[in-house]
Amino acid sequence: MNNSKGNGSRRWLVPYLGRKVRQLRRNENVLRARISELLGQVLHLQRELSAYRQTAAGMADFWQSQSNKYFNDLIAAHKKIGGLKYLLESNGVEVPEHLK
């Protein structure tokens, strides 16, 4: 009797574990699909980030170049103004104080 009772009480265990294994496999498939989807999104975002970085680097180079050009133009203008003031003063023309 003990054997039959013991075997009967464990009869539910194999089907129960089988259902749990199938449920876990379904969950695993769902999670694998979600991971694959998220990986695709990450790769897409990495490509977008790379494109934005290239654009930002290009803009930084452009504005650095423009800044250098404006700075050099400003230096050239000050040299020209200084030279003109010197030329005027050396020829006896008085330069107004607010222009000095």
Backbone as JSON Lines, residues from 0, in Angstrom:
{"i":0,"aa":"M","n":[0.79,-1.2,0.0],"ca":[0.0,0.0,0.0],"c":[0.84,1.27,0.0]}
{"i":1,"aa":"N","n":[1.89,1.23,0.71],"ca":[2.73,2.42,0.76],"c":[3.29,2.77,-0.61]}
{"i":2,"aa":"N","n":[3.66,1.72,-1.36],"ca":[4.2,1.98,-2.69],"c":[3.15,2.56,-3.61]}
{"i":3,"aa":"S","n":[1.95,2.04,-3.59],"ca":[0.91,2.56,-4.48],"c":[0.51,3.96,-4.07]}
{"i":4,"aa":"K","n":[0.44,4.18,-2.79],"ca":[0.11,5.53,-2.33],"c":[1.23,6.51,-2.67]}
{"i":5,"aa":"G","n":[2.46,6.08,-2.49],"ca":[3.61,6.94,-2.8],"c":[3.69,7.22,-4.29]}
{"i":6,"aa":"N","n":[3.46,6.24,-5.11],"ca":[3.49,6.45,-6.56],"c":[2.34,7.34,-7.0]}
{"i":7,"aa":"G","n":[1.19,7.15,-6.41],"ca":[0.04,7.97,-6.76],"c":[0.21,9.42,-6.38]}
{"i":8,"aa":"S","n":[0.86,9.66,-5.31],"ca":[1.03,11.04,-4.88],"c":[2.06,11.78,-5.74]}
{"i":9,"aa":"R","n":[2.88,11.04,-6.43],"ca":[3.88,11.69,-7.28],"c":[3.46,11.72,-8.74]}
{"i":10,"aa":"R","n":[2.35,11.14,-9.07],"ca":[1.91,11.08,-10.46],"c":[1.71,12.47,-11.06]}
{"i":11,"aa":"W","n":[1.31,13.42,-10.31],"ca":[1.06,14.79,-10.77],"c":[2.35,15.54,-11.07]}
{"i":12,"aa":"L","n":[3.47,15.08,-10.51],"ca":[4.72,15.83,-10.6],"c":[5.26,15.92,-12.03]}
{"i":13,"aa":"V","n":[5.27,14.82,-12.77],"ca":[5.81,14.83,-14.12],"c":[4.98,15.73,-15.05]}
{"i":14,"aa":"P","n":[3.65,15.61,-15.08],"ca":[2.9,16.55,-15.93],"c":[3.06,18.0,-15.49]}
{"i":15,"aa":"Y","n":[3.11,18.22,-14.19],"ca":[3.28,19.58,-13.67],"c":[4.62,20.16,-14.13]}
{"i":16,"aa":"L","n":[5.68,19.38,-13.98],"ca":[6.99,19.86,-14.4],"c":[7.05,20.03,-15.92]}
{"i":17,"aa":"G","n":[6.37,19.16,-16.66],"ca":[6.31,19.3,-18.11],"c":[5.65,20.61,-18.52]}
{"i":18,"aa":"R","n":[4.54,20.95,-17.85],"ca":[3.86,22.23,-18.13],"c":[4.76,23.41,-17.78]}
{"i":19,"aa":"K","n":[5.45,23.3,-16.66],"ca":[6.35,24.39,-16.25],"c":[7.49,24.56,-17.26]}
{"i":20,"aa":"V","n":[8.04,23.45,-17.74],"ca":[9.12,23.52,-18.73],"c":[8.61,24.16,-20.02]}
{"i":21,"aa":"R","n":[7.43,23.78,-20.5],"ca":[6.87,24.38,-21.71],"c":[6.61,25.87,-21.5]}
{"i":22,"aa":"Q","n":[6.09,26.23,-20.33],"ca":[5.84,27.64,-20.02],"c":[7.15,28.43,-20.02]}
{"i":23,"aa":"L","n":[8.18,27.86,-19.42],"ca":[9.47,28.53,-19.39],"c":[10.07,28.68,-20.79]}
{"i":24,"aa":"R","n":[9.86,27.66,-21.63],"ca":[10.36,27.75,-23.01],"c":[9.62,28.83,-23.8]}
{"i":25,"aa":"R","n":[8.3,28.93,-23.58],"ca":[7.55,30.02,-24.23],"c":[8.06,31.37,-23.76]}
{"i":26,"aa":"N","n":[8.26,31.49,-22.44],"ca":[8.78,32.74,-21.9],"c":[10.17,33.04,-22.46]}
{"i":27,"aa":"E","n":[10.99,32.01,-22.59],"ca":[12.32,32.18,-23.15],"c":[12.23,32.69,-24.59]}
{"i":28,"aa":"N","n":[11.33,32.13,-25.39],"ca":[11.16,32.58,-26.77],"c":[10.69,34.02,-26.84]}
{"i":29,"aa":"V","n":[9.76,34.37,-25.97],"ca":[9.27,35.76,-25.93],"c":[10.41,36.7,-25.55]}
{"i":30,"aa":"L","n":[11.19,36.31,-24.54],"ca":[12.31,37.16,-24.1],"c":[13.39,37.25,-25.18]}
{"i":31,"aa":"R","n":[13.65,36.16,-25.87],"ca":[14.64,36.21,-26.96],"c":[14.17,37.15,-28.07]}
{"i":32,"aa":"A","n":[12.89,37.1,-28.39],"ca":[12.34,37.99,-29.42],"c":[12.46,39.44,-28.97]}
{"i":33,"aa":"R","n":[12.16,39.71,-27.71],"ca":[12.24,41.08,-27.17],"c":[13.69,41.56,-27.16]}
{"i":34,"aa":"I","n":[14.61,40.68,-26.79],"ca":[16.03,41.04,-26.8],"c":[16.47,41.37,-28.22]}
{"i":35,"aa":"S","n":[16.04,40.56,-29.18],"ca":[16.38,40.81,-30.57],"c":[15.82,42.16,-31.04]}
{"i":36,"aa":"E","n":[14.59,42.45,-30.66],"ca":[13.97,43.73,-31.0],"c":[14.74,44.89,-30.39]}
{"i":37,"aa":"L","n":[15.09,44.76,-29.11],"ca":[15.83,45.83,-28.43],"c":[17.22,46.0,-29.01]}
{"i":38,"aa":"L","n":[17.85,44.9,-29.4],"ca":[19.16,44.99,-30.03],"c":[19.07,45.76,-31.35]}
{"i":39,"aa":"G","n":[18.0,45.5,-32.11],"ca":[17.79,46.25,-33.35],"c":[17.63,47.74,-33.08]}
{"i":40,"aa":"Q","n":[16.89,48.07,-32.03],"ca":[16.7,49.48,-31.67],"c":[18.02,50.11,-31.25]}
{"i":41,"aa":"V","n":[18.82,49.37,-30.48],"ca":[20.12,49.89,-30.04],"c":[21.01,50.15,-31.24]}
{"i":42,"aa":"L","n":[21.04,49.22,-32.17],"ca":[21.88,49.4,-33.37],"c":[21.41,50.6,-34.18]}
{"i":43,"aa":"H","n":[20.09,50.77,-34.3],"ca":[19.54,51.93,-35.01],"c":[19.95,53.23,-34.32]}
{"i":44,"aa":"L","n":[19.83,53.26,-32.99],"ca":[20.19,54.46,-32.24],"c":[21.69,54.74,-32.31]}
{"i":45,"aa":"Q","n":[22.51,53.69,-32.34],"ca":[23.95,53.89,-32.49],"c":[24.28,54.5,-33.85]}
{"i":46,"aa":"R","n":[23.58,54.05,-34.9],"ca":[23.81,54.64,-36.23],"c":[23.39,56.11,-36.25]}
{"i":47,"aa":"E","n":[22.24,56.4,-35.62],"ca":[21.79,57.8,-35.56],"c":[22.79,58.66,-34.78]}
{"i":48,"aa":"L","n":[23.26,58.14,-33.66],"ca":[24.23,58.88,-32.85],"c":[25.5,59.14,-33.64]}
{"i":49,"aa":"S","n":[25.95,58.16,-34.38],"ca":[27.15,58.32,-35.21],"c":[26.93,59.41,-36.25]}
{"i":50,"aa":"A","n":[25.75,59.41,-36.87],"ca":[25.45,60.44,-37.87],"c":[25.42,61.83,-37.22]}
{"i":51,"aa":"Y","n":[24.81,61.93,-36.04],"ca":[24.77,63.23,-35.35],"c":[26.17,63.68,-34.95]}
{"i":52,"aa":"R","n":[26.99,62.74,-34.52],"ca":[28.37,63.09,-34.16],"c":[29.13,63.62,-35.36]}
{"i":53,"aa":"Q","n":[28.94,62.97,-36.53],"ca":[29.61,63.44,-37.74],"c":[29.13,64.83,-38.12]}
{"i":54,"aa":"T","n":[27.82,65.05,-38.01],"ca":[27.26,66.37,-38.31],"c":[27.81,67.41,-37.34]}
{"i":55,"aa":"A","n":[27.84,67.07,-36.06],"ca":[28.35,68.01,-35.05],"c":[29.83,68.3,-35.29]}
{"i":56,"aa":"A","n":[30.59,67.28,-35.63],"ca":[32.02,67.49,-35.9],"c":[32.2,68.39,-37.12]}
{"i":57,"aa":"G","n":[31.38,68.18,-38.14],"ca":[31.45,69.04,-39.33],"c":[31.1,70.48,-39.01]}
{"i":58,"aa":"M","n":[30.06,70.65,-38.18],"ca":[29.66,72.01,-37.8],"c":[30.74,72.67,-36.94]}
{"i":59,"aa":"A","n":[31.34,71.9,-36.03],"ca":[32.41,72.44,-35.19],"c":[33.59,72.87,-36.05]}
{"i":60,"aa":"D","n":[33.95,72.06,-37.03],"ca":[35.05,72.42,-37.93],"c":[34.71,73.69,-38.72]}
{"i":61,"aa":"F","n":[33.47,73.77,-39.22],"ca":[33.06,74.94,-39.98],"c":[33.15,76.2,-39.13]}
{"i":62,"aa":"W","n":[32.58,76.15,-37.91],"ca":[32.58,77.35,-37.07],"c":[33.96,77.69,-36.55]}
{"i":63,"aa":"Q","n":[34.81,76.7,-36.35],"ca":[36.21,76.99,-35.97],"c":[36.9,77.71,-37.11]}
{"i":64,"aa":"S","n":[36.67,77.24,-38.33],"ca":[37.26,77.88,-39.51],"c":[36.73,79.31,-39.67]}
{"i":65,"aa":"Q","n":[35.41,79.48,-39.5],"ca":[34.83,80.82,-39.61],"c":[35.37,81.74,-38.52]}
{"i":66,"aa":"S","n":[35.49,81.23,-37.32],"ca":[36.01,82.03,-36.21],"c":[37.44,82.48,-36.5]}
{"i":67,"aa":"N","n":[38.26,81.57,-36.99],"ca":[39.64,81.93,-37.34],"c":[39.67,82.98,-38.44]}
{"i":68,"aa":"K","n":[38.79,82.82,-39.44],"ca":[38.73,83.78,-40.54],"c":[38.34,85.17,-40.01]}
{"i":69,"aa":"Y","n":[37.28,85.21,-39.18],"ca":[36.84,86.5,-38.63],"c":[37.93,87.13,-37.77]}
{"i":70,"aa":"F","n":[38.62,86.3,-36.98],"ca":[39.69,86.81,-36.13],"c":[40.81,87.39,-36.98]}
{"i":71,"aa":"N","n":[41.21,86.67,-38.02],"ca":[42.28,87.16,-38.9],"c":[41.83,88.41,-39.65]}
{"i":72,"aa":"D","n":[40.57,88.46,-40.07],"ca":[40.04,89.67,-40.72],"c":[40.05,90.86,-39.76]}
{"i":73,"aa":"L","n":[39.72,90.6,-38.5],"ca":[39.73,91.67,-37.49],"c":[41.14,92.2,-37.27]}
{"i":74,"aa":"I","n":[42.1,91.3,-37.21],"ca":[43.5,91.71,-37.05],"c":[43.93,92.56,-38.24]}
{"i":75,"aa":"A","n":[43.57,92.1,-39.44],"ca":[43.93,92.85,-40.66],"c":[43.28,94.23,-40.66]}
{"i":76,"aa":"A","n":[42.03,94.32,-40.23],"ca":[41.34,95.61,-40.19],"c":[42.01,96.55,-39.19]}
{"i":77,"aa":"H","n":[42.39,96.03,-38.02],"ca":[43.06,96.88,-37.03],"c":[44.41,97.36,-37.54]}
{"i":78,"aa":"K","n":[45.12,96.49,-38.25],"ca":[46.41,96.91,-38.83],"c":[46.2,98.0,-39.87]}
{"i":79,"aa":"K","n":[45.17,97.82,-40.69],"ca":[44.9,98.82,-41.73],"c":[44.5,100.15,-41.1]}
{"i":80,"aa":"I","n":[43.63,100.09,-40.08],"ca":[43.19,101.32,-39.4],"c":[44.38,102.01,-38.75]}
{"i":81,"aa":"G","n":[45.24,101.19,-38.07],"ca":[46.45,101.76,-37.46],"c":[47.35,102.41,-38.49]}
{"i":82,"aa":"G","n":[47.49,101.74,-39.63],"ca":[48.34,102.3,-40.69],"c":[47.76,103.59,-41.24]}
{"i":83,"aa":"L","n":[46.44,103.63,-41.42],"ca":[45.8,104.86,-41.92],"c":[45.92,106.0,-40.91]}
{"i":84,"aa":"K","n":[45.74,105.69,-39.63],"ca":[45.91,106.73,-38.6],"c":[47.34,107.28,-38.62]}
{"i":85,"aa":"Y","n":[48.3,106.37,-38.72],"ca":[49.7,106.8,-38.77],"c":[49.95,107.68,-39.99]}
{"i":86,"aa":"L","n":[49.41,107.25,-41.14],"ca":[49.58,108.01,-42.37],"c":[48.97,109.4,-42.24]}
{"i":87,"aa":"L","n":[47.75,109.47,-41.67],"ca":[47.1,110.77,-41.48],"c":[47.9,111.65,-40.53]}
{"i":88,"aa":"E","n":[48.31,111.08,-39.39],"ca":[49.03,111.88,-38.4],"c":[50.4,112.3,-38.92]}
{"i":89,"aa":"S","n":[51.04,111.44,-39.69],"ca":[52.37,111.8,-40.22],"c":[52.27,112.9,-41.28]}
{"i":90,"aa":"N","n":[51.08,113.09,-41.87],"ca":[50.87,114.15,-42.85],"c":[50.14,115.35,-42.24]}
{"i":91,"aa":"G","n":[50.09,115.39,-40.9],"ca":[49.59,116.55,-40.23],"c":[48.07,116.59,-40.05]}
{"i":92,"aa":"V","n":[47.39,115.52,-40.34],"ca":[45.93,115.48,-40.15],"c":[45.65,114.98,-38.76]}
{"i":93,"aa":"E","n":[44.86,115.76,-38.04],"ca":[44.55,115.36,-36.65],"c":[43.4,114.36,-36.65]}
{"i":94,"aa":"V","n":[43.63,113.22,-36.0],"ca":[42.59,112.17,-35.9],"c":[41.79,112.46,-34.63]}
{"i":95,"aa":"P","n":[40.44,112.55,-34.74],"ca":[39.63,112.82,-33.54],"c":[39.87,111.77,-32.44]}
{"i":96,"aa":"E","n":[39.74,112.2,-31.21],"ca":[40.04,111.36,-30.05],"c":[39.18,110.08,-30.01]}
{"i":97,"aa":"H","n":[37.92,110.17,-30.38],"ca":[37.04,109.0,-30.29],"c":[37.39,107.93,-31.33]}
{"i":98,"aa":"L","n":[38.25,108.25,-32.3],"ca":[38.7,107.28,-33.3],"c":[40.02,106.62,-32.92]}
{"i":99,"aa":"K","n":[40.64,107.12,-31.87],"ca":[41.93,106.55,-31.48],"c":[41.79,105.32,-30.67]}
